Amino acid sequence: MKYIKIAAAVTAIALAATACGGDKKDDAGSGKDPATLKVWMMGDGTPEQTKFLDGVETEFKQKHPNTDVQIKYVPWPQVANAFQKAAAGGEGPDVTELGNTDVQSHIEQGNLYDISDRVSGWADAKTLNKTALENDKADGKTYAVPWYGGVRGVWYRKDWFDKAGLTAPKNWAELTAAAKKIQDQEKVPGIGVPTDQTNALLSFIWGDGGEVALKEGGKWVGKLDSPQVKEAVEYYTGLISKEKVAPEKYVGKNELDGPQNDFALGKLGMYVDGSWAYAQMKKISPKNADKWAVFPIPAKDGGNAPALAGGSDVAVWKDTKAPAAAFDYITVLNNAKNAAAWADISGFSSMRSDVKFSDPRLAVFTDIAGNTKFAPISSGWGEFEQAKKVLPNALKAIVQGKSVDDELKKANEQANTLLNP
């Protein structure tokens, strides 16, 4: 297997001599294996990922012995530029990983190969998360399949809960009560509520029936000024300012800037994070690892709130001359064995219903991943969420005493603008 790691915008679009253009002689209808199958993976790549992908290639070669798989790692900051150049120059990969919030944009731009028939004929497709798979479709056609997802739950100290006679909270009132009891009993903050994040807040908004925005008449219309969103935001920020069970030191920070470390060290009762946090927390405090557990973020009046379906999908690029081999690679990458292995390596949940983490402590994330929603599928979501930090800025201002109504009105105006670029 050949590996190329792209380190800058210029090299992100530089293609080796064995690039897609060189594969064009490998006609899909000729019955011959392509000499090279180009696969783009997002991120910097790790030794563990490289070893995993070596195993995927070995299995892939059982059916395509004459094909060399060329892996190109595209760092996330360079993704947009790399794909833009690939689309313009016809120099894309055969198979590519995509951030799931980018799939619809790629479909609109005509960058992806229609794999509808191949997905229909793939027995394992029935195991794929239905919500995630719907995000890979347009006009009745399928252009990608979900690979892995990043969903969040509430990490908590099970030993402290057991000592206090508590069970996993099923609604907001129980979550607040549990935080208060742990705080009184253990003399540490009951829960961590960082404000510089969007994903956890979305679950609380959805758990009260609210929405960020809805598509109406072909346009995204903001819903952040609705009573449901106001109630969710007041509850979330109220854990800090009203209930006093969450410390103010996390205001303006995300889960990595304090809560994760404090929780691992036994200085915090609960906090919201994903399955991927487990490996890092074990490095921080291995002695506490067997005391941790997870429950889904509860909805206001009971049940589990939907989780944001972050993660990655895999697709066949439009210009491939080997669509059959490209899709075969996807089926190997995401078969049950490899999906389970990747979940354990990456710490992200498989998007297959039949695959769980081998560590039972993380198994709940597979259940959480079965109840997901997507943020507005707009090319402006990145600007809304990351560049402008619309909701984090609103949360911070509200905790600092600004009017909830005023801040949500301002956020809603930004949603109407940024989500309709």
RODO-2510 file (C-alpha; in nm, 4 decimals, decimal comma):
residues 421
     n   res          X          Y          Z
     1     m     0,0000     0,0000     0,0000
     2     k     0,1237     0,3469    -0,0834
     3     y     0,0624     0,6345     0,1546
     4     i     0,0777     1,0057     0,0847
     5     k     0,0336     1,2582     0,3633
     6     i    -0,0682     1,6054     0,2496
     7     a     0,0788     1,8757     0,4716
     8     a    -0,0169     2,2035     0,3054
     9     a    -0,2663     2,3540     0,0650
    10     v    -0,0286     2,3354    -0,2285
    11     t     0,0659     1,9732    -0,1756
    12     a    -0,2933     1,8888    -0,0912
    13     i    -0,3694     1,9018    -0,4597
    14     a    -0,0478     1,7575    -0,5924
    15     l    -0,1061     1,4163    -0,7432
    16     a     0,1418     1,1350    -0,7888
    17     a     0,2207     0,9865    -1,1273
    18     t    -0,0083     0,6960    -1,0436
    19     a    -0,3029     0,9307    -0,9941
    20     c    -0,6509     0,8892    -1,1314
    21     g    -0,5529     1,0028    -1,4777
    22     g    -0,3217     0,7055    -1,5033
    23     d    -0,6023     0,4717    -1,4091
    24     k    -0,8393     0,5817    -1,6812
    25     k    -0,7294     0,2915    -1,9020
    26     d    -0,8832     0,0562    -1,6479
    27     d    -1,2331     0,0575    -1,7881
    28     a    -1,4926    -0,0769    -1,5461
    29     g    -1,6523    -0,2799    -1,8202
    30     s    -1,3310    -0,4519    -1,9326
    31     g    -1,3363    -0,6976    -1,6446
    32     k    -0,9809    -0,5999    -1,5478
    33     d    -0,8724    -0,4779    -1,2086
    34     p    -0,7534    -0,1181    -1,2020
    35     a    -0,3780    -0,0931    -1,1538
    36     t    -0,4273     0,1593    -0,8736
    37     l    -0,7198     0,2496    -0,6541
    38     k    -0,6827     0,5953    -0,5026
    39     v    -0,8391     0,6379    -0,1601
    40     w    -0,8551     0,9686     0,0247
    41     m    -0,8789     0,9618     0,4023
    42     m    -0,9354     1,2754     0,6054
    43     g    -0,6967     1,3755     0,8828
    44     d    -0,3259     1,3294     0,9424
    45     g    -0,3277     0,9521     0,9726
    46     t    -0,1852     0,7566     1,2638
    47     p     0,0260     0,4404     1,2829
    48     e    -0,2845     0,2593     1,4087
    49     q    -0,4913     0,3800     1,1138
    50     t    -0,2179     0,2880     0,8678
    51     k    -0,1986    -0,0634     1,0108
    52     f    -0,5769    -0,0935     0,9947
    53     l    -0,5888     0,0190     0,6306
    54     d    -0,3106    -0,2249     0,5433
    55     g    -0,5404    -0,5003     0,6676
    56     v    -0,8306    -0,3617     0,4635
    57     e    -0,6139    -0,3715     0,1506
    58     t    -0,5096    -0,7302     0,2172
    59     e    -0,8734    -0,8315     0,2368
    60     f    -0,9638    -0,6206    -0,0683
    61     k    -0,6892    -0,7917    -0,2698
    62     q    -0,8584    -1,1264    -0,2232
    63     k    -1,1003    -1,0108    -0,4918
    64     h    -0,8751    -0,7611    -0,6696
    65     p    -0,5238    -0,9112    -0,6529
    66     n    -0,3797    -0,6862    -0,9238
    67     t    -0,4848    -0,3559    -0,7684
    68     d    -0,2575    -0,1474    -0,5491
    69     v    -0,4393     0,0769    -0,3019
    70     q    -0,2930     0,4243    -0,2668
    71     i    -0,3976     0,6047     0,0522
    72     k    -0,3755     0,9817     0,0635
    73     y    -0,4276     1,1547     0,3988
    74     v    -0,5865     1,4971     0,3598
    75     p    -0,5661     1,7065     0,6801
    76     w    -0,9047     1,8466     0,7730
    77     p    -0,7964     2,2124     0,7316
    78     q    -0,7031     2,1344     0,3695
    79     v    -1,0141     1,9344     0,2821
    80     a    -1,2164     2,2102     0,1153
    81     n    -0,9261     2,3200    -0,1033
    82     a    -0,8333     1,9644    -0,2024
    83     f    -1,1863     1,8776    -0,3082
    84     q    -1,2324     2,2067    -0,4902
    85     k    -0,9229     2,1400    -0,6985
    86     a    -1,0227     1,7786    -0,7555
    87     a    -1,3668     1,8775    -0,8793
    88     a    -1,2320     2,1489    -1,1073
    89     g    -0,9439     1,9478    -1,2489
    90     g    -1,0965     1,6033    -1,2741
    91     e    -0,8223     1,4706    -1,0484
    92     g    -1,0237     1,3274    -0,7644
    93     p    -0,9802     0,9923    -0,5912
    94     d    -1,1675     0,6713    -0,6619
    95     v    -1,2910     0,6378    -0,3031
    96     t    -1,3076     0,9148    -0,0476
    97     e    -1,4002     0,9767     0,3108
    98     l    -1,6296     1,2771     0,3554
    99     g    -1,7478     1,4666     0,6587
   100     n    -2,1165     1,3804     0,6722
   101     t    -2,2214     1,7458     0,6824
   102     d    -2,0441     1,7940     0,3479
   103     v    -2,2147     1,5111     0,1584
   104     q    -2,5128     1,7094     0,0362
   105     s    -2,2886     1,9869    -0,0941
   106     h    -2,0855     1,7335    -0,2905
   107     i    -2,4044     1,5828    -0,4313
   108     e    -2,5263     1,9271    -0,5386
   109     q    -2,1928     1,9929    -0,7083
   110     g    -2,2078     1,6592    -0,8927
   111     n    -1,8862     1,5305    -0,7340
   112     l    -2,0086     1,1840    -0,6373
   113     y    -2,0861     0,8683    -0,8316
   114     d    -2,4380     0,7267    -0,8140
   115     i    -2,4004     0,4010    -0,6183
   116     s    -2,7722     0,3339    -0,5739
   117     d    -2,7741    -0,0067    -0,7466
   118     r    -2,4617    -0,1217    -0,5676
   119     v    -2,5969    -0,0230    -0,2267
   120     s    -2,9254    -0,2010    -0,3051
   121     g    -2,7318    -0,5163    -0,3836
   122     w    -2,5113    -0,4980    -0,0728
   123     a    -2,6546    -0,7214     0,1990
   124     d    -2,4835    -0,5256     0,4768
   125     a    -2,6623    -0,2047     0,3761
   126     k    -2,9575    -0,3075     0,5916
   127     t    -2,7394    -0,2606     0,9017
   128     l    -2,6542     0,1029     0,8258
   129     n    -2,8011     0,3809     1,0373
   130     k    -3,1116     0,4866     0,8469
   131     t    -3,0928     0,8537     0,9429
   132     a    -2,7306     0,8734     0,8353
   133     l    -2,8021     0,6889     0,5105
   134     e    -3,0842     0,9297     0,4243
   135     n    -2,8299     1,2117     0,4430
   136     d    -2,6395     1,0358     0,1625
   137     k    -2,9344     1,0467    -0,0763
   138     a    -3,0870     1,2981    -0,3145
   139     d    -3,3732     1,2603    -0,5606
   140     g    -3,4080     0,8942    -0,4749
   141     k    -3,0430     0,8151    -0,5500
   142     t    -2,7656     0,7135    -0,3101
   143     y    -2,4216     0,8740    -0,3372
   144     a    -2,2422     0,7650    -0,0189
   145     v    -2,2762     0,5359     0,2807
   146     p    -2,2195     0,6144     0,6511
   147     w    -1,8964     0,4813     0,7980
   148     y    -1,8548     0,6031     1,1562
   149     g    -2,0165     0,8587     1,3801
   150     g    -1,9333     1,0810     1,6688
   151     v    -2,2189     1,1031     1,9168
   152     r    -2,2137     1,2378     2,2689
   153     g    -2,3479     1,1070     2,5949
   154     v    -2,3103     1,1983     2,9607
   155     w    -2,0032     1,0519     3,1286
   156     y    -2,0579     0,9989     3,5017
   157     r    -1,8977     0,8426     3,8080
   158     k    -2,0911     0,5201     3,8513
   159     d    -1,9392     0,4504     4,1927
   160     w    -2,0621     0,7885     4,3193
   161     f    -2,4078     0,7280     4,1712
   162     d    -2,4249     0,3857     4,3362
   163     k    -2,3164     0,5319     4,6701
   164     a    -2,5886     0,7987     4,6431
   165     g    -2,8543     0,5494     4,5350
   166     l    -2,8895     0,7203     4,1968
   167     t    -2,9723     0,5714     3,8588
   168     a    -2,9079     0,7250     3,5193
   169     p    -3,1306     1,0365     3,4830
   170     k    -3,4196     1,0008     3,2403
   171     n    -3,5236     1,3674     3,2191
   172     w    -3,3928     1,7149     3,2957
   173     a    -3,5316     1,7267     3,6475
   174     e    -3,3541     1,4023     3,7361
   175     l    -3,0304     1,5286     3,5764
   176     t    -3,0378     1,8402     3,7937
   177     a    -3,1230     1,6398     4,1041
   178     a    -2,8387     1,3958     4,0404
   179     a    -2,5919     1,6812     3,9923
   180     k    -2,7011     1,8377     4,3217
   181     k    -2,6754     1,5110     4,5140
   182     i    -2,3290     1,4293     4,3792
   183     q    -2,2151     1,7824     4,4516
   184     d    -2,3378     1,7638     4,8129
   185     q    -2,1982     1,4148     4,8657
   186     e    -1,8579     1,4375     4,6943
   187     k    -1,7893     1,8108     4,7339
   188     v    -1,7130     1,8540     4,3623
   189     p    -1,9222     2,0256     4,0924
   190     g    -2,2082     1,8000     3,9919
   191     i    -2,1769     1,8534     3,6170
   192     g    -1,9561     2,0385     3,3702
   193     v    -2,1323     2,2717     3,1262
   194     p    -1,8794     2,4358     2,8916
   195     t    -2,0315     2,7047     2,6731
   196     d    -1,7850     2,7065     2,3833
   197     q    -1,9531     2,4197     2,2034
   198     t    -2,2626     2,3507     1,9955
   199     n    -2,3105     1,9750     1,9821
   200     a    -2,4234     1,9099     2,3388
   201     l    -2,6582     2,2076     2,3340
   202     l    -2,8256     2,0744     2,0193
   203     s    -2,9320     1,7612     2,2079
   204     f    -3,0984     1,9756     2,4750
   205     i    -3,2709     2,1859     2,2084
   206     w    -3,3931     1,8761     2,0246
   207     g    -3,4824     1,7125     2,3551
   208     d    -3,7378     1,9883     2,4104
   209     g    -3,8753     1,9748     2,0574
   210     g    -3,6816     2,2758     1,9311
   211     e    -3,4859     2,3272     1,6098
   212     v    -3,2033     2,5522     1,4931
   213     a    -3,3630     2,6049     1,1530
   214     l    -3,6020     2,4325     0,9153
   215     k    -3,6165     2,4322     0,5368
   216     e    -3,9196     2,6259     0,4176
   217     g    -3,9773     2,7072     0,0524
   218     g    -3,6233     2,6115    -0,0375
   219     k    -3,4759     2,8406     0,2279
   220     w    -3,3469     2,7817     0,5794
   221     v    -3,5634     2,9651     0,8322
   222     g    -3,4228     3,0112     1,1813
   223     k    -3,6177     2,8728     1,4777
   224     l    -3,3862     2,9832     1,7567
   225     d    -3,6417     3,2337     1,8872
   226     s    -3,8968     2,9597     1,9609
   227     p    -4,0197     2,8870     2,3166
   228     q    -3,8651     2,5380     2,3048
   229     v    -3,5190     2,6687     2,2232
   230     k    -3,5474     2,9385     2,4882
   231     e    -3,6424     2,6778     2,7494
   232     a    -3,3530     2,4517     2,6506
   233     v    -3,0999     2,7357     2,6597
   234     e    -3,2320     2,8569     2,9956
   235     y    -3,2010     2,5061     3,1362
   236     y    -2,8474     2,4584     3,0024
   237     t    -2,7154     2,7943     3,1211
   238     g    -2,9215     2,7679     3,4388
   239     l    -2,7134     2,4733     3,5540
   240     i    -2,4396     2,7331     3,5988
   241     s    -2,6194     3,0518     3,6968
   242     k    -2,9380     2,9270     3,8651
   243     e    -2,8860     2,5760     4,0022
   244     k    -2,5157     2,6340     4,0790
   245     v    -2,4256     2,2714     4,0006
   246     a    -2,1891     2,3590     3,7156
   247     p    -1,8778     2,5736     3,7660
   248     e    -1,8342     2,9101     3,5971
   249     k    -1,4732     2,8256     3,5086
   250     y    -1,5897     2,6366     3,1987
   251     v    -1,7687     2,9390     3,0526
   252     g    -1,6044     3,0207     2,7210
   253     k    -1,4395     2,6789     2,7066
   254     n    -1,5150     2,3474     2,5373
   255     e    -1,5137     1,9985     2,6854
   256     l    -1,1394     1,9595     2,6281
   257     d    -1,0497     2,2778     2,8134
   258     g    -1,1087     2,1540     3,1650
   259     p    -1,4119     1,9260     3,2016
   260     q    -1,2496     1,6181     3,0497
   261     n    -0,9387     1,6463     3,2642
   262     d    -1,1332     1,7284     3,5808
   263     f    -1,3735     1,4408     3,5305
   264     a    -1,0917     1,1929     3,4740
   265     l    -0,9207     1,3097     3,7934
   266     g    -1,2359     1,2803     4,0050
   267     k    -1,2966     1,6553     4,0311
   268     l    -1,6304     1,6556     3,8460
   269     g    -1,9401     1,4384     3,8696
   270     m    -2,0614     1,4425     3,5075
   271     y    -1,9856     1,6006     3,1722
   272     v    -2,0908     1,5567     2,8088
   273     d    -1,8452     1,4029     2,5642
   274     g    -1,8084     1,1265     2,3084
   275     s    -1,6726     0,7735     2,3067
   276     w    -1,3412     0,9027     2,1744
   277     a    -1,2752     1,0708     2,5099
   278     y    -1,2254     0,7364     2,6829
   279     a    -0,8734     0,6717     2,5531
   280     q    -0,7519     1,0165     2,6555
   281     m    -0,9128     0,9976     2,9991
   282     k    -0,7444     0,6629     3,0626
   283     k    -0,4105     0,8314     2,9942
   284     i    -0,4962     1,1074     3,2405
   285     s    -0,6109     0,8772     3,5205
   286     p    -0,5969     0,5026     3,4490
   287     k    -0,6799     0,4212     3,8112
   288     n    -1,0270     0,5756     3,7749
   289     a    -1,1188     0,4155     3,4412
   290     d    -1,3283     0,1346     3,5905
   291     k    -1,5423     0,3916     3,7758
   292     w    -1,6749     0,5649     3,4636
   293     a    -1,9981     0,4976     3,2776
   294     v    -2,2206     0,6741     3,0251
   295     f    -2,5914     0,7462     2,9821
   296     p    -2,7695     0,9203     2,6907
   297     i    -2,8459     1,2908     2,7203
   298     p    -3,2038     1,2917     2,8491
   299     a    -3,4908     1,4747     2,6852
   300     k    -3,6814     1,7302     2,8916
   301     d    -3,9765     1,5099     2,9842
   302     g    -3,8202     1,1663     2,9498
   303     g    -3,6479     0,9386     2,7047
   304     n    -3,3281     1,0031     2,5170
   305     a    -3,2655     1,3292     2,3361
   306     p    -3,1441     1,2947     1,9773
   307     a    -2,7678     1,3236     1,9377
   308     l    -2,5942     1,5205     1,6660
   309     a    -2,4874     1,2771     1,3944
   310     g    -2,1340     1,3958     1,3402
   311     g    -1,8920     1,1676     1,1635
   312     s    -1,7726     1,0480     0,8264
   313     d    -1,9180     0,8735     0,5236
   314     v    -1,7468     0,7071     0,2274
   315     a    -1,8252     0,7647    -0,1372
   316     v    -1,7106     0,6875    -0,4895
   317     w    -1,5781     0,9965    -0,6690
   318     k    -1,7506     1,0951    -0,9920
   319     d    -1,4463     1,0576    -1,2198
   320     t    -1,3468     0,7050    -1,1229
   321     k    -1,2914     0,4590    -1,4042
   322     a    -1,3281     0,1674    -1,1672
   323     p    -1,6617     0,2121    -0,9874
   324     a    -1,7046    -0,1597    -0,9185
   325     a    -1,3649    -0,1932    -0,7520
   326     a    -1,4176     0,1350    -0,5681
   327     f    -1,7443     0,0158    -0,4191
   328     d    -1,5906    -0,3210    -0,3348
   329     y    -1,3294    -0,1339    -0,1313
   330     i    -1,6061     0,0435     0,0602
   331     t    -1,7781    -0,2868     0,1411
   332     v    -1,4522    -0,4278     0,2775
   333     l    -1,3679    -0,1112     0,4724
   334     n    -1,7108    -0,1173     0,6332
   335     n    -1,7823    -0,4867     0,6775
   336     a    -1,8687    -0,6041     1,0280
   337     k    -1,5156    -0,7154     1,1183
   338     n    -1,3417    -0,4015     1,0010
   339     a    -1,6137    -0,1712     1,1328
   340     a    -1,5664    -0,3216     1,4784
   341     a    -1,1895    -0,2900     1,4554
   342     w    -1,2110     0,0725     1,3435
   343     a    -1,4528     0,1581     1,6235
   344     d    -1,2054     0,0280     1,8798
   345     i    -0,9088     0,2011     1,7140
   346     s    -1,0721     0,5372     1,6529
   347     g    -1,3094     0,5564     1,9478
   348     f    -1,5950     0,6508     1,7134
   349     s    -1,9207     0,4588     1,6886
   350     s    -1,9821     0,2375     1,3895
   351     m    -2,2815     0,3339     1,1802
   352     r    -2,3732    -0,0355     1,1588
   353     s    -2,6447    -0,1555     1,3965
   354     d    -2,4717    -0,4924     1,4388
   355     v    -2,1376    -0,3501     1,5550
   356     k    -2,0611    -0,2388     1,9079
   357     f    -1,7416    -0,1433     2,0849
   358     s    -1,5570    -0,4389     2,2312
   359     d    -1,5339    -0,2519     2,5628
   360     p    -1,8808    -0,2824     2,7219
   361     r    -1,8321     0,0573     2,8836
   362     l    -1,8648     0,2157     2,5385
   363     a    -2,1476    -0,0028     2,4084
   364     v    -2,4074     0,2593     2,5039
   365     f    -2,2722     0,4880     2,2307
   366     t    -2,4001     0,2440     1,9687
   367     d    -2,7480     0,2841     2,1186
   368     i    -2,7073     0,6617     2,1266
   369     a    -2,6041     0,6545     1,7600
   370     g    -2,9360     0,4900     1,6798
   371     n    -3,1195     0,8119     1,7728
   372     t    -2,9504     1,0878     1,5788
   373     k    -3,0352     1,4083     1,3975
   374     f    -2,8424     1,6297     1,1613
   375     a    -2,7670     1,9955     1,1898
   376     p    -2,9078     2,1994     0,8995
   377     i    -2,7484     2,0585     0,5844
   378     s    -2,6266     2,3916     0,4557
   379     s    -2,2905     2,4948     0,3151
   380     g    -2,3097     2,7793     0,5665
   381     w    -2,3202     2,5524     0,8719
   382     g    -1,9434     2,5680     0,9188
   383     e    -1,9568     2,9465     0,9274
   384     f    -2,2504     2,9383     1,1703
   385     e    -2,1013     2,6780     1,4010
   386     q    -1,7260     2,7325     1,3878
   387     a    -1,6258     3,0652     1,2377
   388     k    -1,8969     3,2778     1,3963
   389     k    -1,9679     3,0486     1,6926
   390     v    -2,3241     3,1719     1,7003
   391     l    -2,4623     2,9489     1,9748
   392     p    -2,1470     2,9451     2,1926
   393     n    -2,1411     3,3251     2,1876
   394     a    -2,5081     3,3352     2,2833
   395     l    -2,4550     3,0928     2,5722
   396     k    -2,1611     3,2894     2,7074
   397     a    -2,3490     3,6180     2,6893
   398     i    -2,6541     3,4707     2,8647
   399     v    -2,4476     3,3256     3,1493
   400     q    -2,2864     3,6664     3,1887
   401     g    -2,6271     3,8251     3,2362
   402     k    -2,7451     3,9263     2,8904
   403     s    -3,1124     3,8828     2,7953
   404     v    -3,2022     3,5346     2,6699
   405     d    -3,4611     3,6801     2,4312
   406     d    -3,2175     3,9338     2,2883
   407     e    -2,9357     3,6838     2,2403
   408     l    -3,1582     3,4229     2,0753
   409     k    -3,3116     3,6864     1,8492
   410     k    -2,9618     3,7857     1,7409
   411     a    -2,8627     3,4211     1,6921
   412     n    -3,1743     3,3589     1,4858
   413     e    -3,0956     3,6511     1,2576
   414     q    -2,7494     3,5054     1,2037
   415     a    -2,9016     3,1660     1,1263
   416     n    -3,1241     3,3210     0,8605
   417     t    -2,8205     3,4864     0,7020
   418     l    -2,5410     3,2326     0,7427
   419     l    -2,7410     2,9205     0,6569
   420     n    -2,8506     3,0754     0,3270
   421     p    -2,5180     3,1783     0,1713
***
